[in-house]
Amino acid sequence: ALGLLALCERALDQLKWPEDDPRRLETLLLQADINCTRRALNEAERLANRVRTMAGHDDLKRFDGGALLVLARVNVARGRQAADRSGTPPPPSGGRG
């Protein structure tokens, strides 16, 4: 899936579509989500932050929310990794306890 998304991004580059085109942001957001799922957390964070920067226009704000969700998942995964290394149980996931 990441290969297809990279191909899509290259095609958008070759077509000289603007950086803030919704298709480009959607492609980057999908890449961030997949990287988070694969536990490539640094790459997921980098891509999600790029989406947040690019989604500055009012008509693109919907991508900001998706990027924030990916960043939240990155932080949860990092917290679990830190808990695993330290031997302390991770905080419960889900609602307020």
C-alpha positions as semicolon CSV with decimal commas, in nm:
position;residue;x (nm);y (nm);z (nm)
1;A;0,000;0,000;0,000
2;L;0,283;0,240;0,081
3;G;0,434;0,178;-0,263
4;L;0,109;0,270;-0,433
5;L;0,077;0,585;-0,225
6;A;0,436;0,683;-0,312
7;L;0,351;0,628;-0,679
8;C;0,047;0,850;-0,639
9;E;0,259;1,121;-0,478
10;R;0,513;1,105;-0,763
11;A;0,231;1,134;-1,017
12;L;0,100;1,445;-0,841
13;D;0,453;1,588;-0,851
14;Q;0,487;1,517;-1,223
15;L;0,151;1,679;-1,289
16;K;0,276;1,980;-1,089
17;W;-0,029;1,977;-0,864
18;P;-0,001;2,222;-0,574
19;E;0,134;2,109;-0,238
20;D;-0,198;2,186;-0,070
21;D;-0,413;1,985;-0,311
22;P;-0,656;1,768;-0,110
23;R;-0,544;1,452;-0,294
24;R;-0,186;1,514;-0,185
25;L;-0,289;1,565;0,178
26;E;-0,503;1,254;0,170
27;T;-0,211;1,053;0,032
28;L;0,020;1,181;0,305
29;L;-0,238;1,116;0,575
30;L;-0,286;0,758;0,456
31;Q;0,091;0,709;0,458
32;A;0,107;0,842;0,815
33;D;-0,173;0,611;0,924
34;I;-0,015;0,303;0,766
35;N;0,326;0,386;0,915
36;C;0,167;0,422;1,258
37;T;-0,001;0,084;1,222
38;R;0,334;-0,068;1,119
39;R;0,497;0,096;1,425
40;A;0,719;0,318;1,208
41;L;0,637;0,591;1,459
42;N;0,896;0,851;1,360
43;E;0,783;0,843;0,997
44;A;0,417;0,850;1,098
45;E;0,482;1,153;1,317
46;R;0,679;1,330;1,042
47;L;0,405;1,276;0,784
48;A;0,124;1,374;1,021
49;N;0,304;1,696;1,112
50;R;0,357;1,769;0,743
51;V;-0,017;1,727;0,684
52;R;-0,092;1,962;0,974
53;T;0,139;2,225;0,826
54;M;-0,008;2,190;0,478
55;A;-0,369;2,192;0,601
56;G;-0,357;2,560;0,693
57;H;-0,641;2,671;0,465
58;D;-0,997;2,662;0,595
59;D;-1,111;2,425;0,321
60;L;-0,839;2,175;0,422
61;K;-0,894;2,175;0,800
62;R;-1,059;1,833;0,780
63;F;-0,712;1,685;0,725
64;D;-0,582;1,848;1,043
65;G;-0,817;1,635;1,253
66;G;-0,700;1,316;1,085
67;A;-0,338;1,414;1,140
68;L;-0,408;1,481;1,508
69;L;-0,559;1,134;1,542
70;V;-0,246;0,977;1,392
71;L;-0,029;1,181;1,630
72;A;-0,241;1,062;1,923
73;R;-0,193;0,700;1,815
74;V;0,182;0,761;1,782
75;N;0,196;0,895;2,138
76;V;-0,008;0,604;2,276
77;A;0,223;0,356;2,101
78;R;0,531;0,533;2,237
79;G;0,382;0,528;2,585
80;R;0,325;0,154;2,558
81;Q;0,679;0,102;2,432
82;A;0,818;0,301;2,726
83;A;0,603;0,103;2,970
84;D;0,724;-0,224;2,817
85;R;1,086;-0,114;2,859
86;S;1,038;0,000;3,217
87;G;0,822;-0,292;3,324
88;T;0,537;-0,072;3,447
89;P;0,187;-0,144;3,327
90;P;0,056;0,097;3,061
91;P;-0,233;0,325;3,148
92;P;-0,574;0,188;3,052
93;S;-0,683;0,274;2,703
94;G;-1,022;0,416;2,630
95;G;-1,241;0,645;2,837
96;R;-1,173;0,822;3,160
97;G;-1,114;0,590;3,450
